[in-house]
Amino acid sequence: MTAQTSAARSPTRARRRPPRRPLLSLGRAVSWHRRKLAVLAALAAVLTGLAAAAPEGPPTLSVVRATRELPGGTRLTAADLELARVVADDAPRGAITELAGAVDHRLAAPVAEGQIITPAALTSVRAGTSRGRVIAPLRLADADLVELLRPGDHVDVIAADPQSAQADVVARMVRVVTVPQADDPTQGSEPSGRLILIEVEPETAGVLARAAVSATLTVIWR
């Protein structure tokens, strides 16, 4: 029994698995991961090189532009304007770059939606007059006529006297500075008419003020 048992056990000993070598397995795993890391590092280097070689975009500039179409004479609010980045070469010379530079100013002329605002688009009663001239208010009786006026127009002012049925030119070749937007949509039907601002000599401003007391004022284009 002992000899047979020993003979039967001998094949089992022959099929015994080789001893494990944990350090060798660990070394193979580390080597495999190193190869993957090397591939990833090489790929990152290629992408970095491509990004560095790519040409930079053109320089940009932050500008103020209109958020909607606005009529001339509008007093600008923050809701009418926005800051936008544009290509610097596409921006007009002197473009306003901060909202504070345009808010509370009036437009000298209508602007389109998205139009970049420049100082030339704005008007001020304290600036933009020629030497020896002043900005004077002029209230015209015909509000529909005022809607046709544009900043920069040159007009003659006519005073019509309802009592004598006479009309005289009281100012010639005056420049319209701005046409303020009517705050009330029904203002056009009121007897008070509409107000415009004009550039005149101080003496002419006095003549117009006296004429407005007793006469109805209107204009004709030159």
Backbone bond lengths (Angstrom), bond angles and torsions (degrees), N, CA, C in turn:
res aa  C-N    CA-C-N  psi(-1)  N-CA   C-N-CA  omega(-1)  CA-C   N-CA-C  phi
1 M - - - 1.453 - - 1.519 110.43 -
2 T 1.292 113.60 -36.85 1.468 116.58 -177.72 1.509 111.13 -69.52
3 A 1.347 116.73 -41.61 1.461 120.34 179.10 1.501 111.52 -66.31
4 Q 1.368 115.64 -40.84 1.471 118.58 -179.94 1.518 110.93 -67.41
5 T 1.310 112.88 -40.14 1.482 116.13 179.73 1.513 110.83 -63.04
6 S 1.323 115.77 -40.18 1.470 119.32 179.23 1.502 110.74 -66.17
7 A 1.359 116.02 -36.95 1.469 118.84 178.98 1.499 111.78 -68.18
8 A 1.359 114.25 -35.90 1.472 117.17 -179.63 1.516 111.72 -71.27
9 R 1.316 115.85 -28.91 1.477 118.37 -177.52 1.519 112.71 -82.38
10 S 1.296 117.20 -20.10 1.462 119.21 -175.86 1.510 113.80 -63.18
11 P 1.382 121.30 -38.88 1.473 118.73 176.73 1.512 112.44 -63.01
12 T 1.352 115.76 -33.55 1.467 119.16 179.93 1.521 110.82 -62.97
13 R 1.356 114.19 -40.30 1.453 117.98 177.60 1.518 111.42 -64.87
14 A 1.362 115.34 -32.13 1.471 118.53 -179.11 1.526 111.82 -69.98
15 R 1.338 116.69 -29.82 1.478 119.78 -177.96 1.522 112.49 -91.60
16 R 1.300 117.55 9.52 1.471 120.31 -178.78 1.536 110.49 -64.23
17 R 1.386 116.59 135.72 1.475 122.26 -178.01 1.522 111.15 -66.16
18 P 1.324 114.93 147.79 1.468 117.32 177.56 1.521 110.25 -66.52
19 P 1.240 119.25 152.94 1.478 121.75 -179.19 1.539 110.50 -66.50
20 R 1.344 115.09 142.08 1.470 120.82 179.11 1.525 110.80 -72.41
21 R 1.362 113.47 150.34 1.460 119.61 177.92 1.545 107.91 -124.55
22 P 1.316 118.39 86.22 1.481 121.51 -174.69 1.522 113.23 -59.54
23 L 1.287 118.55 -35.76 1.466 119.56 -179.18 1.514 111.53 -66.18
24 L 1.347 116.96 -36.44 1.459 120.11 178.51 1.527 110.91 -66.76
25 S 1.366 116.85 -41.62 1.473 120.43 178.24 1.523 111.26 -64.07
26 L 1.321 116.01 -41.33 1.459 119.62 178.33 1.520 111.22 -63.22
27 G 1.309 115.97 -40.05 1.466 119.60 178.96 1.512 111.81 -63.64
28 R 1.344 116.89 -40.26 1.466 119.53 178.00 1.522 111.41 -64.73
29 A 1.359 116.98 -42.18 1.475 120.10 179.24 1.520 111.47 -62.30
30 V 1.340 115.34 -42.98 1.470 118.69 179.60 1.517 110.48 -64.57
31 S 1.310 117.17 -39.92 1.457 120.89 179.27 1.527 110.64 -62.69
32 W 1.326 117.18 -40.22 1.479 121.00 -179.77 1.528 110.57 -65.64
33 H 1.325 115.73 -44.79 1.466 119.03 178.82 1.521 111.51 -65.88
34 R 1.295 116.79 -34.82 1.471 119.26 177.43 1.515 110.70 -62.90
35 R 1.326 116.68 -39.89 1.472 119.31 179.10 1.534 110.69 -63.80
36 K 1.350 116.81 -40.83 1.469 119.38 178.64 1.524 110.98 -65.77
37 L 1.333 116.60 -41.98 1.465 119.59 178.35 1.516 111.61 -64.02
38 A 1.323 116.31 -36.62 1.464 119.73 178.75 1.520 110.86 -64.99
39 V 1.347 116.45 -39.74 1.474 120.24 178.20 1.523 110.35 -64.06
40 L 1.343 116.21 -44.70 1.466 119.82 179.45 1.529 111.28 -63.48
41 A 1.316 117.58 -40.86 1.460 120.86 178.79 1.514 111.36 -63.82
42 A 1.336 116.41 -40.11 1.466 119.86 178.62 1.515 110.70 -65.35
43 L 1.355 116.69 -40.48 1.467 120.32 178.45 1.519 110.89 -64.21
44 A 1.332 116.99 -42.18 1.465 120.31 178.60 1.522 111.07 -62.83
45 A 1.325 116.39 -38.51 1.464 119.80 179.25 1.523 111.10 -64.71
46 V 1.343 116.23 -39.19 1.468 119.80 178.75 1.519 110.46 -64.75
47 L 1.356 116.85 -45.14 1.466 120.14 -179.61 1.520 111.37 -64.08
48 T 1.342 116.34 -39.30 1.464 119.52 177.60 1.519 111.63 -63.20
49 G 1.319 116.21 -40.64 1.462 120.20 178.25 1.511 112.22 -64.25
50 L 1.338 116.59 -39.65 1.456 119.95 178.58 1.524 111.00 -65.66
51 A 1.342 116.04 -40.98 1.467 119.03 179.15 1.518 111.68 -64.65
52 A 1.332 115.83 -38.26 1.467 119.26 179.76 1.516 111.56 -69.46
53 A 1.334 116.04 -32.33 1.459 119.40 -178.26 1.518 112.63 -80.39
54 A 1.349 117.64 -18.78 1.466 120.15 -178.27 1.521 109.88 -66.07
55 P 1.315 118.58 138.01 1.472 120.85 -179.87 1.520 111.41 -68.34
56 E 1.334 117.04 142.76 1.460 121.42 177.69 1.523 109.95 -73.59
57 G 1.360 115.69 150.45 1.451 120.80 177.81 1.514 111.52 -70.70
58 P 1.324 117.53 166.07 1.469 120.35 179.09 1.519 110.58 -66.41
59 P 1.318 118.57 151.73 1.470 120.88 179.25 1.520 111.05 -63.64
60 T 1.325 115.54 145.38 1.467 120.96 -178.76 1.523 110.18 -115.85
61 L 1.328 114.69 167.72 1.460 121.59 -177.10 1.519 108.25 -142.92
62 S 1.326 116.64 141.37 1.464 121.69 175.84 1.530 108.71 -88.07
63 V 1.338 116.88 123.00 1.463 121.28 -176.85 1.525 109.87 -129.53
64 V 1.323 115.18 161.51 1.462 121.90 176.41 1.526 108.27 -95.09
65 R 1.330 116.59 131.77 1.459 120.44 177.42 1.518 110.38 -138.88
66 A 1.328 115.84 161.45 1.460 121.83 -176.84 1.521 110.59 -77.42
67 T 1.330 116.43 138.22 1.458 120.72 179.03 1.525 112.10 -85.06
68 R 1.334 116.71 -12.02 1.468 120.79 -179.92 1.521 108.90 -157.92
69 E 1.299 116.79 170.70 1.464 120.94 176.69 1.520 109.03 -69.42
70 L 1.337 116.46 132.53 1.456 121.41 -175.43 1.524 110.01 -129.95
71 P 1.324 117.68 135.99 1.468 120.17 178.19 1.518 111.54 -77.92
72 G 1.316 116.46 159.54 1.451 121.22 175.74 1.513 110.75 -61.67
73 G 1.321 115.99 144.62 1.447 120.47 -178.89 1.511 114.25 90.50
74 T 1.343 117.99 -6.97 1.460 120.87 -179.84 1.529 110.51 -64.19
75 R 1.323 116.10 133.35 1.460 120.19 172.51 1.523 107.09 -85.71
76 L 1.300 116.90 115.01 1.454 121.90 -170.18 1.524 112.13 -72.63
77 T 1.331 115.08 138.87 1.461 122.47 174.04 1.530 108.29 -119.37
78 A 1.329 116.11 171.67 1.466 120.21 179.36 1.517 111.28 -62.35
79 A 1.341 117.71 -29.32 1.466 121.14 179.71 1.528 112.08 -71.15
80 D 1.327 117.42 -20.29 1.468 121.14 -179.45 1.528 112.26 -84.25
81 L 1.340 116.60 -10.52 1.461 120.20 -170.42 1.527 111.11 -129.66
82 E 1.325 115.45 161.13 1.451 122.05 175.03 1.519 109.12 -151.63
83 L 1.333 115.46 157.85 1.455 121.57 173.83 1.525 108.78 -95.57
84 A 1.317 116.53 135.63 1.462 121.01 -179.00 1.522 109.09 -141.91
85 R 1.350 115.98 146.81 1.461 121.89 176.64 1.522 108.39 -90.49
86 V 1.315 116.53 127.63 1.458 122.13 177.90 1.522 108.71 -132.30
87 V 1.305 116.13 161.38 1.467 120.24 174.37 1.526 108.36 -63.11
88 A 1.326 116.13 129.07 1.464 121.01 -173.47 1.525 112.05 -55.79
89 D 1.319 117.65 -37.83 1.463 120.09 -178.57 1.525 112.00 -69.64
90 D 1.341 117.80 -20.36 1.460 121.13 -179.53 1.523 112.46 -87.04
91 A 1.320 118.00 -12.42 1.460 121.48 -178.65 1.523 110.05 -80.38
92 P 1.336 118.39 137.95 1.468 120.07 177.77 1.518 110.73 -66.98
93 R 1.305 115.63 154.26 1.464 121.31 -179.46 1.536 109.60 -60.56
94 G 1.315 116.29 132.15 1.455 121.23 177.93 1.516 114.38 79.23
95 A 1.322 118.14 14.81 1.466 120.88 -179.55 1.527 110.56 -54.78
96 I 1.317 116.36 137.63 1.467 121.16 179.57 1.525 108.76 -73.15
97 T 1.335 116.43 132.99 1.463 121.21 -173.37 1.527 113.30 -110.78
98 E 1.328 118.24 -2.50 1.461 121.58 178.67 1.519 109.17 -133.56
99 L 1.342 116.28 142.27 1.463 120.70 -179.46 1.522 111.49 -59.98
100 A 1.335 116.40 -35.42 1.461 120.00 -178.88 1.525 112.18 -62.02
101 G 1.330 117.17 -21.62 1.462 120.22 179.11 1.512 113.96 -77.45
102 A 1.349 117.82 -7.05 1.464 120.29 -178.29 1.519 113.66 -128.14
103 V 1.330 117.66 -28.43 1.465 120.89 -178.35 1.525 110.12 -61.10
104 D 1.337 116.31 138.15 1.469 125.31 179.91 1.528 113.08 76.21
105 H 1.321 118.66 0.42 1.458 121.06 172.00 1.530 109.07 -90.48
106 R 1.322 115.99 159.23 1.466 121.12 177.44 1.517 109.88 -102.63
107 L 1.322 114.77 146.61 1.459 119.92 177.98 1.523 110.17 -77.88
108 A 1.302 115.78 134.91 1.457 120.66 177.18 1.531 111.62 -78.70
109 A 1.331 116.87 -19.00 1.462 121.96 -178.06 1.531 108.28 -156.88
110 P 1.325 117.98 163.42 1.470 119.58 178.51 1.526 111.11 -62.58
111 V 1.330 115.86 150.92 1.459 121.39 175.75 1.520 108.44 -129.46
112 A 1.324 115.79 152.51 1.458 121.50 179.98 1.528 109.87 -91.26
113 E 1.326 115.69 162.86 1.457 120.20 176.03 1.531 109.87 -61.89
114 G 1.319 115.80 131.62 1.454 120.77 -179.57 1.512 114.40 84.18
115 Q 1.328 118.58 -1.35 1.465 120.63 -179.37 1.522 110.27 -70.53
116 I 1.332 116.50 135.64 1.456 122.30 178.32 1.531 108.93 -76.16
117 I 1.335 115.50 132.79 1.461 120.95 -175.75 1.529 110.10 -88.78
118 T 1.317 115.54 132.27 1.463 122.52 175.26 1.525 108.73 -123.02
119 P 1.324 118.16 163.73 1.468 119.46 177.18 1.524 113.09 -56.34
120 A 1.329 117.45 -30.25 1.467 120.18 180.00 1.526 111.89 -66.11
121 A 1.348 117.02 -21.73 1.462 120.24 179.91 1.516 112.20 -81.87
122 L 1.334 116.79 -9.22 1.459 121.54 -176.23 1.517 110.25 -108.98
123 T 1.312 114.83 157.92 1.459 119.23 176.41 1.514 109.29 -134.59
124 S 1.296 115.82 156.13 1.455 121.33 -179.96 1.515 108.92 -143.02
125 V 1.327 116.05 141.70 1.466 119.12 178.93 1.524 111.06 -72.93
126 R 1.323 117.59 -6.91 1.458 120.61 -178.74 1.521 112.63 -109.61
127 A 1.323 116.82 2.71 1.456 118.95 -176.83 1.511 110.19 -144.02
128 G 1.293 115.68 164.01 1.453 120.51 173.79 1.513 115.19 86.06
129 T 1.341 119.43 11.28 1.459 121.16 178.99 1.514 110.26 -96.87
130 S 1.324 114.26 152.36 1.457 119.91 175.92 1.524 109.69 -75.48
131 R 1.324 115.23 162.64 1.465 119.90 179.67 1.536 110.22 -60.85
132 G 1.318 116.85 133.52 1.455 121.60 178.18 1.516 114.25 80.55
133 R 1.332 117.97 10.59 1.466 121.38 179.86 1.523 110.15 -123.03
134 V 1.341 114.19 161.58 1.460 120.59 -179.46 1.525 108.88 -131.75
135 I 1.331 114.99 164.66 1.461 121.16 173.67 1.520 107.79 -96.74
136 A 1.312 116.17 125.12 1.460 120.70 -177.41 1.529 110.40 -125.46
137 P 1.345 117.08 143.89 1.467 119.97 175.33 1.519 110.47 -79.23
138 L 1.301 115.23 145.36 1.465 120.59 178.60 1.521 107.65 -139.67
139 R 1.359 115.58 117.83 1.456 119.92 -179.92 1.519 109.65 -99.38
140 L 1.341 114.27 118.77 1.463 120.41 -179.38 1.528 109.41 -98.91
141 A 1.320 115.14 144.45 1.459 120.24 -176.75 1.524 112.13 -71.77
142 D 1.336 117.22 -35.18 1.459 121.56 -175.46 1.531 110.05 -92.97
143 A 1.343 115.63 102.71 1.457 119.72 -178.97 1.526 111.88 -67.70
144 D 1.327 117.30 -30.87 1.465 119.20 178.06 1.523 110.93 -66.03
145 L 1.325 116.34 -33.82 1.463 120.42 176.79 1.526 110.44 -65.31
146 V 1.320 116.28 -38.84 1.466 120.33 179.70 1.522 110.90 -61.04
147 E 1.325 117.03 -35.14 1.469 120.46 179.88 1.527 111.76 -61.64
148 L 1.329 117.48 -23.13 1.462 121.46 -179.23 1.521 112.87 -87.12
149 L 1.328 116.64 -14.48 1.457 120.11 -178.42 1.522 111.06 -77.64
150 R 1.329 115.39 148.37 1.453 121.98 178.17 1.525 108.71 -132.73
151 P 1.333 117.57 144.97 1.465 119.40 175.10 1.530 111.12 -54.09
152 G 1.322 115.69 135.22 1.460 120.67 -177.47 1.515 113.30 98.89
153 D 1.334 118.40 -15.05 1.467 120.86 176.45 1.527 109.80 -63.56
154 H 1.322 115.57 145.53 1.462 121.38 173.01 1.519 108.72 -110.32
155 V 1.332 115.85 127.86 1.470 120.51 -173.75 1.522 110.02 -136.07
156 D 1.319 114.07 160.95 1.469 122.21 167.27 1.522 107.77 -101.96
157 V 1.329 115.95 138.60 1.461 120.67 179.63 1.529 108.54 -98.50
158 I 1.326 114.76 129.35 1.466 121.30 -178.74 1.518 109.00 -115.49
159 A 1.332 115.63 132.84 1.463 121.59 176.19 1.526 108.39 -107.00
160 A 1.333 116.49 119.58 1.472 122.30 179.26 1.522 109.02 -105.99
161 D 1.332 116.39 125.02 1.470 121.84 -179.50 1.520 109.15 -95.46
162 P 1.326 118.60 113.35 1.464 120.22 -179.03 1.526 112.56 -64.22
163 Q 1.318 117.55 -27.92 1.452 120.70 -177.86 1.527 111.79 -70.45
164 S 1.324 115.98 -48.60 1.470 119.76 -176.95 1.520 113.23 -95.29
165 A 1.316 116.55 -5.83 1.471 121.11 -178.47 1.524 111.53 58.80
166 Q 1.304 116.10 33.93 1.459 121.62 177.53 1.532 110.11 -114.39
167 A 1.323 114.66 153.21 1.471 120.91 178.43 1.512 108.64 -135.21
168 D 1.323 115.64 133.06 1.458 120.95 -178.82 1.529 109.67 -132.95
169 V 1.332 114.51 147.18 1.467 119.66 174.36 1.522 107.39 -79.63
170 V 1.316 116.19 121.23 1.465 120.47 -177.83 1.531 112.21 -107.08
171 A 1.305 117.59 -9.27 1.477 120.76 177.00 1.518 108.16 -157.23
172 R 1.321 115.78 135.44 1.460 120.42 -177.80 1.531 110.93 -117.40
173 M 1.301 114.88 145.78 1.464 123.28 174.21 1.534 112.51 49.78
174 V 1.309 115.73 52.55 1.460 119.38 175.38 1.532 108.28 -94.40
175 R 1.308 115.35 146.06 1.469 120.34 -177.19 1.514 110.78 -96.46
176 V 1.317 115.78 131.73 1.468 121.26 174.74 1.531 108.01 -77.18
177 V 1.326 116.07 120.68 1.463 121.21 -179.54 1.519 110.57 -84.56
178 T 1.300 116.18 -49.87 1.462 120.23 178.78 1.517 109.70 -157.77
179 V 1.328 113.92 159.39 1.464 121.54 177.65 1.523 106.23 -121.84
180 P 1.332 117.83 95.50 1.461 119.75 -177.90 1.524 111.47 -58.70
181 Q 1.329 114.45 143.34 1.452 119.78 178.52 1.517 109.76 -70.81
182 A 1.315 116.20 138.24 1.459 120.49 178.56 1.522 109.17 -68.46
183 D 1.330 116.49 127.92 1.464 120.00 179.41 1.526 111.64 -73.22
184 D 1.321 116.88 -30.28 1.462 122.22 -178.69 1.514 108.96 -111.60
185 P 1.342 119.83 122.14 1.463 121.03 -179.09 1.516 113.30 -60.05
186 T 1.340 118.25 -22.54 1.468 120.72 -178.91 1.512 112.06 -91.09
187 Q 1.327 116.77 2.70 1.462 119.85 -176.15 1.519 112.14 -61.42
188 G 1.331 117.02 -29.15 1.450 120.43 -177.49 1.512 113.81 -63.60
189 S 1.340 118.43 -25.05 1.461 120.71 -179.05 1.517 112.17 -92.09
190 E 1.334 118.52 -3.12 1.454 121.32 -179.83 1.526 110.71 -82.12
191 P 1.341 117.08 150.89 1.466 120.78 -179.85 1.523 113.20 -61.51
192 S 1.346 117.69 -23.76 1.460 119.70 -175.44 1.520 112.63 -70.76
193 G 1.327 118.74 -15.69 1.456 121.73 177.04 1.521 112.39 72.20
194 R 1.328 115.18 -149.46 1.461 121.46 -176.29 1.519 110.39 -129.96
195 L 1.323 114.22 149.67 1.459 120.96 -177.76 1.525 110.43 -99.18
196 I 1.326 116.71 139.95 1.452 123.07 170.99 1.529 107.84 -129.76
197 L 1.325 116.55 163.90 1.457 121.11 175.80 1.522 108.70 -114.22
198 I 1.328 115.73 133.71 1.459 120.92 -176.97 1.525 109.59 -128.17
199 E 1.343 115.37 158.37 1.461 121.77 176.72 1.521 108.77 -104.85
200 V 1.334 115.59 120.91 1.466 120.43 -176.80 1.525 109.40 -143.91
201 E 1.318 115.67 171.46 1.458 120.86 171.88 1.532 108.84 -74.89
202 P 1.320 118.44 153.81 1.474 120.32 -178.89 1.530 112.97 -56.15
203 E 1.326 117.40 -38.86 1.461 119.53 -179.90 1.529 111.00 -64.19
204 T 1.341 115.86 -40.42 1.460 119.86 179.68 1.519 110.92 -65.82
205 A 1.332 116.91 -36.43 1.456 119.83 176.99 1.520 110.83 -59.93
206 G 1.339 117.05 -38.63 1.461 120.18 177.31 1.523 111.70 -66.17
207 V 1.324 117.36 -41.51 1.469 121.01 178.82 1.531 110.53 -61.18
208 L 1.325 116.54 -43.67 1.461 120.49 -179.42 1.523 111.35 -65.57
209 A 1.332 116.98 -38.11 1.457 119.73 179.34 1.528 110.84 -64.46
210 R 1.322 118.01 -40.32 1.461 120.61 179.08 1.538 110.69 -69.51
211 A 1.327 116.10 -39.08 1.461 119.47 -179.39 1.525 111.26 -65.62
212 A 1.328 117.52 -33.31 1.460 120.70 -177.78 1.522 112.21 -68.09
213 V 1.348 117.60 -18.47 1.467 120.77 -178.24 1.519 111.02 -68.91
214 S 1.320 118.18 -40.23 1.464 120.82 -172.71 1.520 114.04 -123.04
215 A 1.329 118.49 -3.81 1.459 120.16 -175.33 1.530 110.72 -124.86
216 T 1.315 113.98 161.66 1.458 121.24 174.47 1.522 107.89 -95.33
217 L 1.327 116.01 128.02 1.458 119.88 -174.89 1.540 111.22 -101.51
218 T 1.315 114.37 140.91 1.450 121.55 174.56 1.516 108.13 -145.97
219 V 1.299 118.10 177.40 1.469 121.47 -177.74 1.512 109.73 -137.01
220 I 1.333 114.18 157.79 1.439 121.65 170.15 1.534 107.66 -130.50
221 W 1.334 116.69 146.16 1.451 120.25 -177.79 1.519 111.58 -77.18
222 R 1.346 114.78 148.02 1.461 121.27 174.71 1.514 109.88 -107.07
